[in-house]
Amino acid sequence: MFLKNANNGKIKQKMLNTKNLNFGYRYQDFFINVGLVLWIAILNTHSLSSNIWSTYVSCILALGFCLLPVLIFTFTKLQLKSSSSKKQYVIYWCIVYLVLLPFFTFIASSFSIGKLKDSAFISTALAAIALELILIANRYYQKKVQHIRWIKKIGLENAVLITIILLAVTISVMAVSSLENPIYQRKGFRLVGFEFDAKMLIHNFGTFLSFFSQFLIMYLCGYLLFFINSRFLVSRILKEKGLLIYLLTLSATVAILYPLLAQVLISLPINTVFGRDIFVANPFELENAFGAFAIMLISLPVVLALQWGKQNNRILALEKEKSQNELDLLKQQLNPHFFFNTLNNLYALSLQKSEKTPESILQLSELMRYTIYKGQEKMVKLSQELDYIEGYIQLQQIRLHKTLHFEFDKQIDNDQIDIAPLLLIVFIENAFKHGIEPAEDAATLKISIISNDNSLSFTCENSFDPEEIQEIRGIGIDNLKKRLELIYPNRYTLHISSIGPIFKAKLNIRIA
């Protein structure tokens, strides 16, 4: 009993944490757009010396009016996604960003709301569109791209290394392209211009390779410091020994490496080609040491964030595995409940030597096959779940000796949507066990299923003895609630009520 209460407490705590987390995610895009408004208001206020706060507030109100359609759209974004089809959502998006946003921008700029220039409103609207495209690209990356196996294997170090190579190639191409341009010649040395000349690159390909190799060596010296900091100093020393030992070890590492790396860089011919000496001639100059310390310390927050991300992913994976184990346990608790009911039905038929016994056994075998095999899957088609429900009701009707007023209303747009198995049957089992079977006279059972691509609504009404209200809310309903919270967190509503001799349960699930 103590273990059961402890497990229930853990599940409730997990439900509360999930709700709080989802609340933050629900308005994330809205919060980011509010940040955009605030930053643009800051940029229009930072150089003032008087009326600072009044100007700041007026800028926020003016820019908020300009982005009003976007703010409303992002605040209700998840609700729109769940209540509309993909085509409808795209139409809403186009109306907001391609029609309403330009219209509100035009009004704001025409009336000079907040005494801002037209360019401020236009740039704000363009920034909002750019921000939305970035968020869309980020969601696509998280759903589709980042899960690709070869991308997962790249990692931080490899990503930095690839960036370094691309940077060395880019700068080398620009350096070669601007070789003969007098604009970039300065008293015996050269500057790197933002130029790209394919002809110059082909004719001076050897020079390009020389520049590329030297720039690459230059950047790889910094990469070596970053690599040591990421793989050894942060992951082992800082994590296991603490901040003081990390700083002392960092100091010793820089003392060992910086004179050697500085000497390598000083010896590069490119050191005196572009501008003044890139590195101080004496490798022991403290300026070189400060550069090494800067690389280490600047990379520290990034490395710490990625270390935290890896650890958090491991924790989430363990939590997911734990939730799946709890879900499997709940399914195992449901299955015996069903088997006991149906075996009791067959026992009653065998005592009566009913001709329906063989048919009932065959029907039971089909239901057991579905329960054992399909019941272990994460999702099944709605059509399969409906067939299972109808088979179960047929099996129950075979053994009933009383009148059952049964109605089954189905309004289904698409019976191929996915749904968790063995959810809806719990209400029907309880209806027969606690309402229909004990009834002395005629009983009623009304079932309604309404569904589309995004949602499913299930209603079960049955007659029952009001004195059995505690029994009808037994283990099946409790387990069902736990399963719903694990499978559809914050995506379902369950209302259970009783009016006189009628018990009613209504379940709404947001599928998409």
C-alpha positions, 0 to 999 in steps of 0.5 A: 500500500505504501509503495502504491501511494509513493508511485501515485505521488511520483506520477502526480509530481511528474504530471505537475512538472509536465504541465509547468514545462508545457506552459513555458513551451506554449508561449515561447514564440510569443515571448521571443517576439516580445523580446524582439519588440523590446530590443528594437525599442532599446535601440531607438532609446539608448542614445537619448539623454532626456525623456528616456523612459517615456520614449522607451514606453512609447516605442514599445507601444508603437512597435507593439501595435505594428506587430499586434497580429504577430503577437496575437498569432504567436500567443494562440499558435498551439491552439490554432495548430490543434484545432485546424488542419495544416492547410487552414494553419498555413492560410492563417499564417499567410494572412497574418504575415503577408496581409495583416502585418504589412497593413498594420505596418503601413498604418503605424508608419503613416500616422508616425505612431510613437514618433518613430521613423517609417524605417523603424516600423518596416525594419521591425516587420521584416525582423518579425518575418525573419524571426518567424522563418528562423523559428520554423527552420529551427523546428524543422531541424529539431524534428527532421534534421538533428535526428539524422545519424551522420549529423548526430555524429558530428558533435561540437569539436567536429563542427568547430573544426569544419567551421575553421576549415571553411573560414580558412578557405573563405579568407584565403579566397578573398585574399587571393582575389584582392591581390592586384587590387590597388585599393587593398595595397598599403605601403608594402603590405596588403589587406584582405578585401571582400572580393571573389574573383574566380580568374584570379583564384585559378591563376594564383592557385598555388598562392591560394594553397599557401594562404589556406595552409597558413591560415588553417595552421593559425586557426588550428592552434586556437582549436587545440586550446579549445579541444583541450579545454572541452575534452579534458579541462572541463569534462574532467578537471572542472567536473571532478575537482572543482573551479579552483583546480580547474583555473590552476590547471588552465593556467599551467596548460597555457604556460606550457603551450602558449610559447610553443604555439606563438613560435609556430605562428611567428614563423609563418610567412603570412605573419608579415604579409597582411598589415602589421605583424599579426603576432608579437615577435617574442613568443613569451610576450604576455599578449600571446598568453592573454590570447590563449586565456581568452580562447579558453575562457570564451569557449568555457560557457559553450562547453558547459552548455553542451555538457549540460545538454548531453547530461540533460538528454541522458536524464530525459532518456531515462525518464522516458524509459521509466515512463514506458515501464510504468505504462507497460505495468498499467497495461498489464494491470488492465489485461487481467481485469478484462480477461476475468470479466470475459472468462466469467461470461464464458463460465456462465454460458457453459453452465447454461449449455448454450449453443452460443458457447462456441461462437463466444469462445471464437469471439473471445480468442479474437479479442485476446489476440488483439489485447495481447498483440495490438495492446502492446503497441504504442498506437493502433488505427482507430478502425482496429480499436472500433472493431475491438469494441464492437466485438466486445459488445457482441460478446457481452450481448450473447450472454445477457438475459435482459433487454439492453437499449444499445446505441452506437453513434459514429461520426468519423472523418478518418478511421485511420488516425492513430490512437493508444490501444485499450483506452476506450474499452475501460468505460465499456467494461465498467458499464457492463460490470457495474451498470448493465449486469447488476440491473434487475430490469432493462438497461441502457448503453449509449456510446458516441465517437466523434473524430477528425484528423486532429481530435477524438471525442468519446462519450459513454452513458449507461444506467447503473445503481447509484449505490455502486458509484465507488465501484464504477470508479475502480482500478480501470478508471484510475489506470486509465487516467495514469495512461492518459497522462503518460501518453497524452499529457495536457492533450486530453480532458476527462469528465465523469458525472452521474445524474440519477441512474445515468453514469456518463463519461466523456473523453476528449483527446487532441490527436495532433 
